[in-house]
Amino acid sequence: MSDDTIRRRLITIPVTVVLFLVVSVCFPVLVTASLLVDSMRAVLWRTPAVASRLIVFLWLYLLGEMWALVALAGAGLLTSERSVGLTYRLQGAWAAWTFESMRAAFSLSFREEGLEHVPPAPILVLARHASLVDTMLPARYVTRAHGIRLRYVLKKELLIDPALDIGGNRLPNHFVDRGAAAAEAEVTAIQALAEGMADSEGVMIYPEGTRYSDEKRERYVAPLVRQGGIIGEIASRYEKVLPPRPGGTLALLDATSADVVVLAHRGLEGFATLKDIWSRDLVGSRIDVRLWRVPRSDIPEGRSQRVEWLYRIWADIDAWVSEKRHVG
């Protein structure tokens, strides 16, 4: 364990424990105050209750952190093989807890299509990224639904979550330093995740690299359009996705001959930031999830051809999300 990891955990674990204790002790007061806020907002602007739901979700999330930290500490005392196996199960249970807490707190409903296309493994999962919580979707629709253990490519900033930090670093995942000067080393580390996958495993990556916003789309598409060519032409038509960053995806494709499973979703955009949650009508929303499989034989060879292929996949996601958005 590195010194940076020790220093980080000496901060994040105590802060999370203290926050849980404070929220638990003050829970009646917080709920009462949030209900008053929701009542005022309902009278003035006819908005649904959000503040009280946020307080309930916050407490449930922190409770999940507490039992996950205790369980992960116990798993760490076992032999290496047993510890990894138990940590995989704990990862799935923690993800399910967080997902169901979010679903219940905001009265969300989910409609899925294409679940049958996920198996068999090994697979590469390419997922749309538009939310604080869409990292829960692969655990639900790939691991929980089909028993496929996923190796994750995630941003380093998520290590602020101590349960994700401890469990994620015990398993074969990679937390990308998006500001790293040694970008080549990051790509090499991502590529290593796909090497030696068993028939029950897969790798999950968010090719966009960051959560969607209209401002980001305009900023990232503009230089591609100025460069011209087929990539700029495809990206210029994006409405609700960001241009994918091909480096990690291409590295994974080079490391394995596995099929690709695409995971798209619509409806979680309102969970991109706390400001979004507060200002948008999320309560009672329906979330659409779609998965489809791309056989390896349909993926071209050659870097430029694969970059175009990836951009066209994201164009398909964008068309589906935009269609759902328009028809509701």
MARFIMAR-752098 format. One record per residue (C-alpha): residue number from 1; residue in three letters; z, y, x negated. Coordinates in pm, 1 decimal. Layout:
N
<r pos="NUM" code="ALA" zz="Z" yy="Y" xx="X"/>
...
END
This chain:
328
<r pos="1" code="MET" zz="0.0" yy="0.0" xx="0.0"/>
<r pos="2" code="SER" zz="-103.3" yy="336.1" xx="-145.7"/>
<r pos="3" code="ASP" zz="127.4" yy="634.5" xx="-190.0"/>
<r pos="4" code="ASP" zz="-81.3" yy="829.2" xx="64.0"/>
<r pos="5" code="THR" zz="-28.4" yy="555.9" xx="321.8"/>
<r pos="6" code="ILE" zz="347.3" yy="551.6" xx="262.7"/>
<r pos="7" code="ARG" zz="372.0" yy="930.3" xx="286.9"/>
<r pos="8" code="ARG" zz="163.9" yy="935.1" xx="605.1"/>
<r pos="9" code="ARG" zz="372.8" yy="668.2" xx="777.9"/>
<r pos="10" code="LEU" zz="698.2" yy="835.4" xx="672.9"/>
<r pos="11" code="ILE" zz="579.1" yy="1125.1" xx="888.0"/>
<r pos="12" code="THR" zz="387.5" yy="966.5" xx="1177.2"/>
<r pos="13" code="ILE" zz="634.9" yy="688.6" xx="1262.0"/>
<r pos="14" code="PRO" zz="947.9" yy="908.5" xx="1286.7"/>
<r pos="15" code="VAL" zz="755.9" yy="1178.9" xx="1475.0"/>
<r pos="16" code="THR" zz="629.3" yy="922.6" xx="1727.9"/>
<r pos="17" code="VAL" zz="976.3" yy="771.0" xx="1774.9"/>
<r pos="18" code="VAL" zz="1139.3" yy="1112.1" xx="1821.1"/>
<r pos="19" code="LEU" zz="865.8" yy="1220.4" xx="2062.8"/>
<r pos="20" code="PHE" zz="917.9" yy="905.1" xx="2269.8"/>
<r pos="21" code="LEU" zz="1293.1" yy="964.1" xx="2284.1"/>
<r pos="22" code="VAL" zz="1252.7" yy="1331.4" xx="2379.4"/>
<r pos="23" code="VAL" zz="996.8" yy="1256.1" xx="2651.0"/>
<r pos="24" code="SER" zz="1210.0" yy="970.6" xx="2785.9"/>
<r pos="25" code="VAL" zz="1530.1" yy="1178.1" xx="2802.4"/>
<r pos="26" code="CYS" zz="1349.0" yy="1478.1" xx="2951.1"/>
<r pos="27" code="PHE" zz="1124.1" yy="1272.7" xx="3177.8"/>
<r pos="28" code="PRO" zz="1285.8" yy="1376.9" xx="3511.1"/>
<r pos="29" code="VAL" zz="1266.9" yy="1743.5" xx="3413.2"/>
<r pos="30" code="LEU" zz="909.8" yy="1711.7" xx="3286.5"/>
<r pos="31" code="VAL" zz="793.9" yy="1533.5" xx="3601.1"/>
<r pos="32" code="THR" zz="962.1" yy="1790.4" xx="3825.9"/>
<r pos="33" code="ALA" zz="807.7" yy="2080.5" xx="3634.8"/>
<r pos="34" code="SER" zz="464.7" yy="1916.3" xx="3631.6"/>
<r pos="35" code="LEU" zz="478.0" yy="1854.2" xx="4005.4"/>
<r pos="36" code="LEU" zz="551.2" yy="2224.4" xx="4059.3"/>
<r pos="37" code="VAL" zz="254.2" yy="2314.7" xx="3840.3"/>
<r pos="38" code="ASP" zz="31.7" yy="2071.3" xx="4030.1"/>
<r pos="39" code="SER" zz="148.7" yy="2215.8" xx="4362.8"/>
<r pos="40" code="MET" zz="64.4" yy="2569.8" xx="4253.3"/>
<r pos="41" code="ARG" zz="-277.4" yy="2463.2" xx="4126.8"/>
<r pos="42" code="ALA" zz="-345.1" yy="2275.7" xx="4450.1"/>
<r pos="43" code="VAL" zz="-258.8" yy="2581.4" xx="4660.9"/>
<r pos="44" code="LEU" zz="-443.7" yy="2834.2" xx="4445.4"/>
<r pos="45" code="TRP" zz="-748.1" yy="2636.3" xx="4333.8"/>
<r pos="46" code="ARG" zz="-737.1" yy="2311.3" xx="4533.6"/>
<r pos="47" code="THR" zz="-731.5" yy="2104.7" xx="4217.4"/>
<r pos="48" code="PRO" zz="-591.6" yy="1750.0" xx="4212.0"/>
<r pos="49" code="ALA" zz="-262.2" yy="1667.8" xx="4041.0"/>
<r pos="50" code="VAL" zz="-322.1" yy="1658.4" xx="3667.2"/>
<r pos="51" code="ALA" zz="-2.6" yy="1779.7" xx="3497.5"/>
<r pos="52" code="SER" zz="217.9" yy="1505.2" xx="3643.8"/>
<r pos="53" code="ARG" zz="-42.4" yy="1240.9" xx="3559.8"/>
<r pos="54" code="LEU" zz="-55.5" yy="1365.5" xx="3201.4"/>
<r pos="55" code="ILE" zz="323.1" yy="1334.7" xx="3170.6"/>
<r pos="56" code="VAL" zz="319.0" yy="980.1" xx="3310.0"/>
<r pos="57" code="PHE" zz="33.0" yy="877.7" xx="3080.3"/>
<r pos="58" code="LEU" zz="202.8" yy="1037.2" xx="2778.4"/>
<r pos="59" code="TRP" zz="521.0" yy="837.8" xx="2840.5"/>
<r pos="60" code="LEU" zz="330.3" yy="513.0" xx="2896.3"/>
<r pos="61" code="TYR" zz="126.4" yy="572.2" xx="2580.5"/>
<r pos="62" code="LEU" zz="438.7" yy="639.1" xx="2373.2"/>
<r pos="63" code="LEU" zz="608.9" yy="333.1" xx="2522.4"/>
<r pos="64" code="GLY" zz="308.7" yy="128.6" xx="2410.1"/>
<r pos="65" code="GLU" zz="347.4" yy="273.8" xx="2061.5"/>
<r pos="66" code="MET" zz="712.9" yy="167.9" xx="2052.8"/>
<r pos="67" code="TRP" zz="665.6" yy="-196.1" xx="2144.7"/>
<r pos="68" code="ALA" zz="352.4" yy="-218.7" xx="1928.1"/>
<r pos="69" code="LEU" zz="536.9" yy="-86.0" xx="1622.7"/>
<r pos="70" code="VAL" zz="823.4" yy="-331.4" xx="1670.7"/>
<r pos="71" code="ALA" zz="585.6" yy="-623.1" xx="1724.8"/>
<r pos="72" code="LEU" zz="368.9" yy="-527.8" xx="1426.4"/>
<r pos="73" code="ALA" zz="676.8" yy="-505.2" xx="1205.4"/>
<r pos="74" code="GLY" zz="773.5" yy="-857.4" xx="1312.1"/>
<r pos="75" code="ALA" zz="420.7" yy="-986.7" xx="1254.1"/>
<r pos="76" code="GLY" zz="428.4" yy="-839.8" xx="904.7"/>
<r pos="77" code="LEU" zz="713.5" yy="-1076.2" xx="812.1"/>
<r pos="78" code="LEU" zz="496.6" yy="-1384.6" xx="870.2"/>
<r pos="79" code="THR" zz="262.2" yy="-1555.1" xx="626.8"/>
<r pos="80" code="SER" zz="-67.0" yy="-1375.8" xx="572.1"/>
<r pos="81" code="GLU" zz="-276.7" yy="-1602.4" xx="796.8"/>
<r pos="82" code="ARG" zz="-25.4" yy="-1604.6" xx="1083.8"/>
<r pos="83" code="SER" zz="30.3" yy="-1230.5" xx="1048.7"/>
<r pos="84" code="VAL" zz="-341.4" yy="-1155.2" xx="1082.3"/>
<r pos="85" code="GLY" zz="-379.8" yy="-1386.2" xx="1382.4"/>
<r pos="86" code="LEU" zz="-82.6" yy="-1230.8" xx="1562.4"/>
<r pos="87" code="THR" zz="-198.6" yy="-879.5" xx="1474.7"/>
<r pos="88" code="TYR" zz="-535.2" yy="-948.8" xx="1639.3"/>
<r pos="89" code="ARG" zz="-352.5" yy="-1049.0" xx="1957.0"/>
<r pos="90" code="LEU" zz="-125.3" yy="-746.5" xx="1937.7"/>
<r pos="91" code="GLN" zz="-426.8" yy="-520.9" xx="1888.1"/>
<r pos="92" code="GLY" zz="-580.6" yy="-656.6" xx="2207.4"/>
<r pos="93" code="ALA" zz="-254.1" yy="-621.3" xx="2400.3"/>
<r pos="94" code="TRP" zz="-200.0" yy="-263.4" xx="2278.4"/>
<r pos="95" code="ALA" zz="-558.0" yy="-165.1" xx="2366.5"/>
<r pos="96" code="ALA" zz="-521.3" yy="-323.2" xx="2712.2"/>
<r pos="97" code="TRP" zz="-189.7" yy="-141.6" xx="2767.2"/>
<r pos="98" code="THR" zz="-340.6" yy="195.7" xx="2674.3"/>
<r pos="99" code="PHE" zz="-652.4" yy="131.2" xx="2883.1"/>
<r pos="100" code="GLU" zz="-460.3" yy="23.2" xx="3193.3"/>
<r pos="101" code="SER" zz="-214.9" yy="313.0" xx="3154.1"/>
<r pos="102" code="MET" zz="-505.1" yy="556.7" xx="3153.5"/>
<r pos="103" code="ARG" zz="-673.2" yy="382.5" xx="3446.6"/>
<r pos="104" code="ALA" zz="-357.1" yy="379.6" xx="3658.2"/>
<r pos="105" code="ALA" zz="-238.2" yy="731.8" xx="3569.5"/>
<r pos="106" code="PHE" zz="-570.1" yy="893.0" xx="3664.6"/>
<r pos="107" code="SER" zz="-668.0" yy="648.9" xx="3942.8"/>
<r pos="108" code="LEU" zz="-991.7" yy="559.8" xx="3767.6"/>
<r pos="109" code="SER" zz="-1226.7" yy="283.6" xx="3875.9"/>
<r pos="110" code="PHE" zz="-1472.0" yy="100.9" xx="3651.7"/>
<r pos="111" code="ARG" zz="-1806.4" yy="-55.9" xx="3733.0"/>
<r pos="112" code="GLU" zz="-1970.9" yy="-272.7" xx="3469.6"/>
<r pos="113" code="GLU" zz="-2313.2" yy="-423.7" xx="3424.5"/>
<r pos="114" code="GLY" zz="-2444.8" yy="-650.0" xx="3152.5"/>
<r pos="115" code="LEU" zz="-2121.0" yy="-822.4" xx="3050.1"/>
<r pos="116" code="GLU" zz="-2312.4" yy="-1149.0" xx="3031.5"/>
<r pos="117" code="HIS" zz="-2522.8" yy="-1008.5" xx="2745.5"/>
<r pos="118" code="VAL" zz="-2231.4" yy="-977.4" xx="2501.0"/>
<r pos="119" code="PRO" zz="-2196.6" yy="-1338.8" xx="2371.4"/>
<r pos="120" code="PRO" zz="-2269.8" yy="-1522.6" xx="2155.3"/>
<r pos="121" code="ALA" zz="-2126.5" yy="-1383.0" xx="1833.4"/>
<r pos="122" code="PRO" zz="-2166.5" yy="-1273.4" xx="1561.0"/>
<r pos="123" code="ILE" zz="-2283.6" yy="-935.4" xx="1688.6"/>
<r pos="124" code="LEU" zz="-2307.3" yy="-570.4" xx="1591.6"/>
<r pos="125" code="VAL" zz="-2179.1" yy="-340.5" xx="1866.8"/>
<r pos="126" code="LEU" zz="-2325.4" yy="11.1" xx="1880.5"/>
<r pos="127" code="ALA" zz="-2125.3" yy="229.8" xx="2119.1"/>
<r pos="128" code="ARG" zz="-2164.2" yy="575.2" xx="2263.3"/>
<r pos="129" code="HIS" zz="-1880.3" yy="812.9" xx="2172.4"/>
<r pos="130" code="ALA" zz="-1784.2" yy="1086.2" xx="2417.0"/>
<r pos="131" code="SER" zz="-1411.1" yy="1056.4" xx="2470.9"/>
<r pos="132" code="LEU" zz="-1061.4" yy="1030.0" xx="2328.4"/>
<r pos="133" code="VAL" zz="-1026.3" yy="689.7" xx="2491.2"/>
<r pos="134" code="ASP" zz="-1363.6" yy="514.9" xx="2471.6"/>
<r pos="135" code="THR" zz="-1234.7" yy="331.2" xx="2163.6"/>
<r pos="136" code="MET" zz="-1061.3" yy="109.4" xx="2422.3"/>
<r pos="137" code="LEU" zz="-1388.2" yy="-10.3" xx="2578.5"/>
<r pos="138" code="PRO" zz="-1500.7" yy="-256.6" xx="2306.7"/>
<r pos="139" code="ALA" zz="-1155.9" yy="-419.2" xx="2311.1"/>
<r pos="140" code="ARG" zz="-1181.2" yy="-463.5" xx="2688.2"/>
<r pos="141" code="TYR" zz="-1544.8" yy="-566.1" xx="2730.1"/>
<r pos="142" code="VAL" zz="-1606.1" yy="-755.0" xx="2405.1"/>
<r pos="143" code="THR" zz="-1275.1" yy="-890.3" xx="2276.5"/>
<r pos="144" code="ARG" zz="-1076.9" yy="-938.0" xx="2595.6"/>
<r pos="145" code="ALA" zz="-1371.2" yy="-1049.2" xx="2807.9"/>
<r pos="146" code="HIS" zz="-1529.1" yy="-1286.5" xx="2555.1"/>
<r pos="147" code="GLY" zz="-1274.1" yy="-1352.5" xx="2280.8"/>
<r pos="148" code="ILE" zz="-1488.1" yy="-1192.1" xx="2008.7"/>
<r pos="149" code="ARG" zz="-1278.8" yy="-1041.9" xx="1729.5"/>
<r pos="150" code="LEU" zz="-1413.8" yy="-704.3" xx="1628.1"/>
<r pos="151" code="ARG" zz="-1405.0" yy="-528.9" xx="1293.7"/>
<r pos="152" code="TYR" zz="-1401.1" yy="-155.5" xx="1361.4"/>
<r pos="153" code="VAL" zz="-1559.2" yy="141.6" xx="1189.2"/>
<r pos="154" code="LEU" zz="-1336.4" yy="434.2" xx="1287.6"/>
<r pos="155" code="LYS" zz="-1272.0" yy="785.4" xx="1162.6"/>
<r pos="156" code="LYS" zz="-983.1" yy="835.0" xx="923.0"/>
<r pos="157" code="GLU" zz="-823.1" yy="1096.5" xx="1149.5"/>
<r pos="158" code="LEU" zz="-714.8" yy="819.2" xx="1388.3"/>
<r pos="159" code="LEU" zz="-461.2" yy="703.2" xx="1129.9"/>
<r pos="160" code="ILE" zz="-229.0" yy="964.6" xx="1277.8"/>
<r pos="161" code="ASP" zz="-154.3" yy="697.1" xx="1539.5"/>
<r pos="162" code="PRO" zz="101.2" yy="473.7" xx="1360.8"/>
<r pos="163" code="ALA" zz="33.1" yy="158.2" xx="1564.2"/>
<r pos="164" code="LEU" zz="-339.2" yy="190.6" xx="1499.6"/>
<r pos="165" code="ASP" zz="-267.3" yy="271.0" xx="1135.8"/>
<r pos="166" code="ILE" zz="-52.0" yy="-36.3" xx="1070.9"/>
<r pos="167" code="GLY" zz="-249.3" yy="-284.4" xx="1280.6"/>
<r pos="168" code="GLY" zz="-587.8" yy="-145.4" xx="1185.7"/>
<r pos="169" code="ASN" zz="-521.9" yy="-161.3" xx="813.6"/>
<r pos="170" code="ARG" zz="-385.2" yy="-513.8" xx="833.3"/>
<r pos="171" code="LEU" zz="-717.0" yy="-632.6" xx="977.2"/>
<r pos="172" code="PRO" zz="-1070.4" yy="-603.2" xx="829.8"/>
<r pos="173" code="ASN" zz="-1154.6" yy="-253.7" xx="955.8"/>
<r pos="174" code="HIS" zz="-1271.6" yy="60.4" xx="778.7"/>
<r pos="175" code="PHE" zz="-1148.1" yy="413.6" xx="845.3"/>
<r pos="176" code="VAL" zz="-1423.0" yy="649.6" xx="738.0"/>
<r pos="177" code="ASP" zz="-1343.1" yy="967.2" xx="548.3"/>
<r pos="178" code="ARG" zz="-1609.2" yy="1189.9" xx="702.5"/>
<r pos="179" code="GLY" zz="-1545.2" yy="1458.0" xx="443.4"/>
<r pos="180" code="ALA" zz="-1567.4" yy="1220.4" xx="150.2"/>
<r pos="181" code="ALA" zz="-1774.8" yy="1335.9" xx="-142.1"/>
<r pos="182" code="ALA" zz="-1852.3" yy="973.5" xx="-225.9"/>
<r pos="183" code="ALA" zz="-2061.5" yy="902.9" xx="83.1"/>
<r pos="184" code="GLU" zz="-2224.2" yy="607.0" xx="-89.0"/>
<r pos="185" code="ALA" zz="-1884.6" yy="439.1" xx="-128.8"/>
<r pos="186" code="GLU" zz="-1817.5" yy="484.3" xx="243.4"/>
<r pos="187" code="VAL" zz="-2148.9" yy="318.8" xx="333.2"/>
<r pos="188" code="THR" zz="-2074.4" yy="31.6" xx="94.2"/>
<r pos="189" code="ALA" zz="-1734.9" yy="-22.8" xx="257.1"/>
<r pos="190" code="ILE" zz="-1894.9" yy="-27.8" xx="602.9"/>
<r pos="191" code="GLN" zz="-2157.6" yy="-275.8" xx="487.0"/>
<r pos="192" code="ALA" zz="-1884.9" yy="-508.2" xx="357.2"/>
<r pos="193" code="LEU" zz="-1744.8" yy="-541.5" xx="710.3"/>
<r pos="194" code="ALA" zz="-2053.7" yy="-729.6" xx="827.5"/>
<r pos="195" code="GLU" zz="-2056.8" yy="-972.1" xx="537.6"/>
<r pos="196" code="GLY" zz="-1928.2" yy="-1321.1" xx="607.0"/>
<r pos="197" code="MET" zz="-1871.4" yy="-1277.6" xx="979.5"/>
<r pos="198" code="ALA" zz="-1768.4" yy="-1596.1" xx="1160.1"/>
<r pos="199" code="ASP" zz="-1924.4" yy="-1712.5" xx="1487.4"/>
<r pos="200" code="SER" zz="-1633.7" yy="-1551.7" xx="1675.4"/>
<r pos="201" code="GLU" zz="-1658.1" yy="-1207.2" xx="1515.6"/>
<r pos="202" code="GLY" zz="-1845.6" yy="-881.1" xx="1538.4"/>
<r pos="203" code="VAL" zz="-1851.4" yy="-528.3" xx="1395.3"/>
<r pos="204" code="MET" zz="-1818.9" yy="-218.4" xx="1612.0"/>
<r pos="205" code="ILE" zz="-1948.0" yy="127.0" xx="1512.3"/>
<r pos="206" code="TYR" zz="-2004.0" yy="462.4" xx="1682.0"/>
<r pos="207" code="PRO" zz="-2337.8" yy="577.1" xx="1533.5"/>
<r pos="208" code="GLU" zz="-2290.6" yy="934.1" xx="1658.5"/>
<r pos="209" code="GLY" zz="-1988.4" yy="967.1" xx="1429.6"/>
<r pos="210" code="THR" zz="-1803.2" yy="1213.1" xx="1651.8"/>
<r pos="211" code="ARG" zz="-1738.5" yy="1282.9" xx="2020.1"/>
<r pos="212" code="TYR" zz="-2018.3" yy="1439.4" xx="2223.6"/>
<r pos="213" code="SER" zz="-2020.5" yy="1802.8" xx="2329.5"/>
<r pos="214" code="ASP" zz="-2306.6" yy="2029.4" xx="2434.1"/>
<r pos="215" code="GLU" zz="-2235.6" yy="2258.9" xx="2140.3"/>
<r pos="216" code="LYS" zz="-2251.4" yy="1972.3" xx="1890.8"/>
<r pos="217" code="ARG" zz="-2574.9" yy="1842.3" xx="2041.1"/>
<r pos="218" code="GLU" zz="-2745.8" yy="2177.4" xx="2000.6"/>
<r pos="219" code="ARG" zz="-2614.0" yy="2218.6" xx="1646.9"/>
<r pos="220" code="TYR" zz="-2713.1" yy="1869.0" xx="1530.6"/>
<r pos="221" code="VAL" zz="-3050.9" yy="1856.6" xx="1704.5"/>
<r pos="222" code="ALA" zz="-3175.4" yy="2194.3" xx="1577.9"/>
<r pos="223" code="PRO" zz="-3235.5" yy="2094.5" xx="1211.6"/>
<r pos="224" code="LEU" zz="-3404.9" yy="1771.2" xx="1319.9"/>
<r pos="225" code="VAL" zz="-3645.2" yy="1965.2" xx="1539.8"/>
<r pos="226" code="ARG" zz="-3718.8" yy="2207.2" xx="1255.5"/>
<r pos="227" code="GLN" zz="-3803.7" yy="1914.4" xx="1028.5"/>
<r pos="228" code="GLY" zz="-4054.6" yy="1792.2" xx="1284.0"/>
<r pos="229" code="GLY" zz="-4185.9" yy="1438.0" xx="1306.0"/>
<r pos="230" code="ILE" zz="-4101.9" yy="1160.8" xx="1549.4"/>
<r pos="231" code="ILE" zz="-3723.5" yy="1182.8" xx="1491.0"/>
<r pos="232" code="GLY" zz="-3715.5" yy="1551.3" xx="1580.3"/>
<r pos="233" code="GLU" zz="-3931.9" yy="1485.0" xx="1884.1"/>
<r pos="234" code="ILE" zz="-3700.9" yy="1211.5" xx="2013.6"/>
<r pos="235" code="ALA" zz="-3381.7" yy="1409.4" xx="1942.0"/>
<r pos="236" code="SER" zz="-3518.1" yy="1722.0" xx="2113.2"/>
<r pos="237" code="ARG" zz="-3511.9" yy="1535.4" xx="2446.3"/>
<r pos="238" code="TYR" zz="-3145.3" yy="1430.8" xx="2424.6"/>
<r pos="239" code="GLU" zz="-2933.4" yy="1570.6" xx="2707.1"/>
<r pos="240" code="LYS" zz="-2595.5" yy="1393.9" xx="2689.4"/>
<r pos="241" code="VAL" zz="-2582.4" yy="1219.8" xx="2349.5"/>
<r pos="242" code="LEU" zz="-2569.6" yy="1327.5" xx="1986.6"/>
<r pos="243" code="PRO" zz="-2832.8" yy="1223.6" xx="1731.0"/>
<r pos="244" code="PRO" zz="-2705.2" yy="902.5" xx="1568.4"/>
<r pos="245" code="ARG" zz="-2613.5" yy="908.7" xx="1201.3"/>
<r pos="246" code="PRO" zz="-2806.1" yy="609.5" xx="1071.4"/>
<r pos="247" code="GLY" zz="-2628.3" yy="539.1" xx="741.0"/>
<r pos="248" code="GLY" zz="-2353.2" yy="309.6" xx="868.3"/>
<r pos="249" code="THR" zz="-2569.7" yy="128.6" xx="1120.4"/>
<r pos="250" code="LEU" zz="-2844.5" yy="62.5" xx="865.8"/>
<r pos="251" code="ALA" zz="-2587.3" yy="-68.9" xx="617.7"/>
<r pos="252" code="LEU" zz="-2457.9" yy="-314.4" xx="878.6"/>
<r pos="253" code="LEU" zz="-2809.9" yy="-428.6" xx="964.1"/>
<r pos="254" code="ASP" zz="-2876.3" yy="-490.0" xx="595.4"/>
<r pos="255" code="ALA" zz="-2561.7" yy="-702.0" xx="563.7"/>
<r pos="256" code="THR" zz="-2617.6" yy="-940.7" xx="853.9"/>
<r pos="257" code="SER" zz="-2888.2" yy="-1091.8" xx="1073.3"/>
<r pos="258" code="ALA" zz="-2672.2" yy="-1066.5" xx="1386.9"/>
<r pos="259" code="ASP" zz="-2804.8" yy="-938.3" xx="1719.8"/>
<r pos="260" code="VAL" zz="-2706.2" yy="-592.3" xx="1840.6"/>
<r pos="261" code="VAL" zz="-2509.7" yy="-521.1" xx="2157.8"/>
<r pos="262" code="VAL" zz="-2531.7" yy="-164.9" xx="2290.3"/>
<r pos="263" code="LEU" zz="-2232.9" yy="-25.5" xx="2482.7"/>
<r pos="264" code="ALA" zz="-2301.3" yy="280.9" xx="2696.0"/>
<r pos="265" code="HIS" zz="-2069.4" yy="452.3" xx="2940.7"/>
<r pos="266" code="ARG" zz="-2066.3" yy="745.3" xx="3175.8"/>
<r pos="267" code="GLY" zz="-1767.7" yy="928.6" xx="3322.9"/>
<r pos="268" code="LEU" zz="-1530.5" yy="950.5" xx="3027.7"/>
<r pos="269" code="GLU" zz="-1672.6" yy="1281.2" xx="2906.7"/>
<r pos="270" code="GLY" zz="-1382.3" yy="1458.1" xx="3076.4"/>
<r pos="271" code="PHE" zz="-1144.0" yy="1287.4" xx="2833.8"/>
<r pos="272" code="ALA" zz="-1302.8" yy="1443.0" xx="2524.7"/>
<r pos="273" code="THR" zz="-1016.8" yy="1691.8" xx="2474.3"/>
<r pos="274" code="LEU" zz="-690.4" yy="1783.6" xx="2646.6"/>
<r pos="275" code="LYS" zz="-863.3" yy="2099.2" xx="2767.9"/>
<r pos="276" code="ASP" zz="-1126.7" yy="1884.7" xx="2938.9"/>
<r pos="277" code="ILE" zz="-860.6" yy="1668.3" xx="3104.3"/>
<r pos="278" code="TRP" zz="-682.8" yy="1976.1" xx="3231.3"/>
<r pos="279" code="SER" zz="-989.2" yy="2160.5" xx="3361.2"/>
<r pos="280" code="ARG" zz="-1207.6" yy="1883.6" xx="3506.5"/>
<r pos="281" code="ASP" zz="-1179.0" yy="1678.2" xx="3819.6"/>
<r pos="282" code="LEU" zz="-1112.4" yy="1339.2" xx="3663.2"/>
<r pos="283" code="VAL" zz="-868.1" yy="1200.5" xx="3916.0"/>
<r pos="284" code="GLY" zz="-1024.9" yy="914.9" xx="4110.5"/>
<r pos="285" code="SER" zz="-1343.3" yy="918.3" xx="3902.6"/>
<r pos="286" code="ARG" zz="-1567.2" yy="615.9" xx="3865.4"/>
<r pos="287" code="ILE" zz="-1661.6" yy="511.4" xx="3514.3"/>
<r pos="288" code="ASP" zz="-1988.8" yy="325.1" xx="3469.5"/>
<r pos="289" code="VAL" zz="-2020.7" yy="88.7" xx="3172.0"/>
<r pos="290" code="ARG" zz="-2344.7" yy="-79.7" xx="3070.2"/>
<r pos="291" code="LEU" zz="-2404.6" yy="-334.7" xx="2795.7"/>
<r pos="292" code="TRP" zz="-2731.6" yy="-483.3" xx="2679.2"/>
<r pos="293" code="ARG" zz="-2836.7" yy="-703.3" xx="2390.6"/>
<r pos="294" code="VAL" zz="-3113.2" yy="-641.6" xx="2138.5"/>
<r pos="295" code="PRO" zz="-3228.4" yy="-962.8" xx="1965.5"/>
<r pos="296" code="ARG" zz="-3257.3" yy="-933.6" xx="1591.9"/>
<r pos="297" code="SER" zz="-3626.2" yy="-1022.1" xx="1618.3"/>
<r pos="298" code="ASP" zz="-3679.5" yy="-695.0" xx="1810.6"/>
<r pos="299" code="ILE" zz="-3531.2" yy="-481.4" xx="1532.5"/>
<r pos="300" code="PRO" zz="-3796.7" yy="-364.4" xx="1283.4"/>
<r pos="301" code="GLU" zz="-3779.5" yy="-395.7" xx="907.0"/>
<r pos="302" code="GLY" zz="-3789.8" yy="-91.3" xx="680.8"/>
<r pos="303" code="ARG" zz="-3554.0" yy="205.7" xx="676.8"/>
<r pos="304" code="SER" zz="-3775.1" yy="462.2" xx="851.6"/>
<r pos="305" code="GLN" zz="-3869.7" yy="213.1" xx="1123.8"/>
<r pos="306" code="ARG" zz="-3503.9" yy="128.2" xx="1183.5"/>
<r pos="307" code="VAL" zz="-3404.0" yy="494.2" xx="1200.4"/>
<r pos="308" code="GLU" zz="-3669.6" yy="550.1" xx="1468.1"/>
<r pos="309" code="TRP" zz="-3553.2" yy="235.3" xx="1648.6"/>
<r pos="310" code="LEU" zz="-3193.4" yy="364.8" xx="1650.0"/>
<r pos="311" code="TYR" zz="-3298.8" yy="704.9" xx="1781.8"/>
<r pos="312" code="ARG" zz="-3495.7" yy="535.5" xx="2060.5"/>
<r pos="313" code="ILE" zz="-3192.2" yy="322.7" xx="2150.4"/>
<r pos="314" code="TRP" zz="-2995.7" yy="644.9" xx="2184.8"/>
<r pos="315" code="ALA" zz="-3275.9" yy="791.0" xx="2395.1"/>
<r pos="316" code="ASP" zz="-3235.3" yy="491.6" xx="2628.7"/>
<r pos="317" code="ILE" zz="-2860.2" yy="558.1" xx="2648.6"/>
<r pos="318" code="ASP" zz="-2926.6" yy="925.5" xx="2718.0"/>
<r pos="319" code="ALA" zz="-3173.8" yy="845.6" xx="2996.1"/>
<r pos="320" code="TRP" zz="-2923.2" yy="610.6" xx="3160.1"/>
<r pos="321" code="VAL" zz="-2631.8" yy="855.2" xx="3128.4"/>
<r pos="322" code="SER" zz="-2842.2" yy="1147.2" xx="3255.0"/>
<r pos="323" code="GLU" zz="-2970.6" yy="944.7" xx="3550.2"/>
<r pos="324" code="LYS" zz="-2618.1" yy="840.0" xx="3646.2"/>
<r pos="325" code="ARG" zz="-2502.6" yy="1197.5" xx="3603.9"/>
<r pos="326" code="HIS" zz="-2771.2" yy="1329.4" xx="3833.7"/>
<r pos="327" code="VAL" zz="-2735.9" yy="1074.1" xx="4112.0"/>
<r pos="328" code="GLY" zz="-2354.1" yy="1051.3" xx="4088.3"/>
END
